């Protein structure tokens, strides 16, 4: 990928100076404890961290969805976000990716006779209160529908590279595009329809809906990729890095690495093959309509 040729988004809020190393509320320990209890069905801390990254929606939201309960609401602090420092190359790349998502989805919504409302992206460090609960670096990047913001601690890119074996600039860009995909789902009312099923269906059925939600966000990330190939002068190595990331974080791959046992009924994100397939569907077609994971029997 070639950087620096695209507009950087003005919707980045850098609050890393205001973030803490160990915030209060429902922190990472509570999240991991819930994961280990079997409600999501992933059995080690390493896999919990990996899986929570690609939940897309804040894991606190998902845990509330699985339990049939409500998500704790907290008041975000009135920290004064500042501009991304010119010397912070990684943060500026995030801003550049976000800027291209605004252009792509702005065009897509306009073509459908609607108007796209871009999300904010918050750069934090360690922990930070959000409208969906206490954000923790250990949760990985997430989207909070309550305040329509994407939250990311950039240290997760080291986890993505070193612990998950998914290096590459496009793999990092895919992270942002996936989270913005959840924002698109929120604007279209898709995630609200899924959330409305909470408490009405079994845990296995809830997991199945979560899989379809996540695979659609992967497909939306692919749609973004289709429309920015030329902007970033992407080559096959870039595409391969994103496909590799999708492979590494499939539920089957994570569970097999954790315990050697695969439990399909506990999947919440989809298999490696499914994640690759749906990302590639969006990447090859550039079509939102091709991303309808809820009305197909063949995921």
Number of C-alpha atoms within 10 A of each C-alpha: 16 12 14 12 10 15 13 17 21 14 17 26 20 21 18 19 13 15 21 15 11 14 16 15 13 15 20 22 13 12 20 22 14 17 23 17 12 11 15 22 20 27 17 18 16 17 25 25 21 24 24 22 25 25 26 29 25 27 27 26 23 22 18 15 22 22 15 18 13 13 15 15 13 13 11 14 11 7 13 10 15 12 12 19 10 8 8 9 13 14 17 20 19 22 23 22 26 26 19 22 25 20 17 18 22 16 15 19 15 11 10 8 9 11 14 17 14 21 22 19 24 21 23 24 23 18 23 27 21 22 18 24 24 23 32 31 24 24 29 28 29 30 29 25 21 13 13 21 24 24 28 27 23 20 14 20 22 13 19 22 15 11 15 18 14 24 19 21 18 23 23 23 19 25 26 25 25 29 32 30 27 29 26 22 19 18 17 12 11 15 19 13 12 15 18 10 15 19 14 10 12 13 19 16 16 23 24 18 21 23 25 22 27 25 28 27 30 34 33 34 29 30 29 30 29 20 21 18 15 12 15 19 12 16 12 7 13 18 19 14 19 26 22 19 25 26 21 22 26 24 29 23 19 26 24 15 15 17 12 10 12 18 12 16 13 23 23 27 26 26 23 20 16 21 28 24 19 26 27 24 23 26 23 15 16 21 18 16 10 15 23 15 20 14 9 9 6 6 16
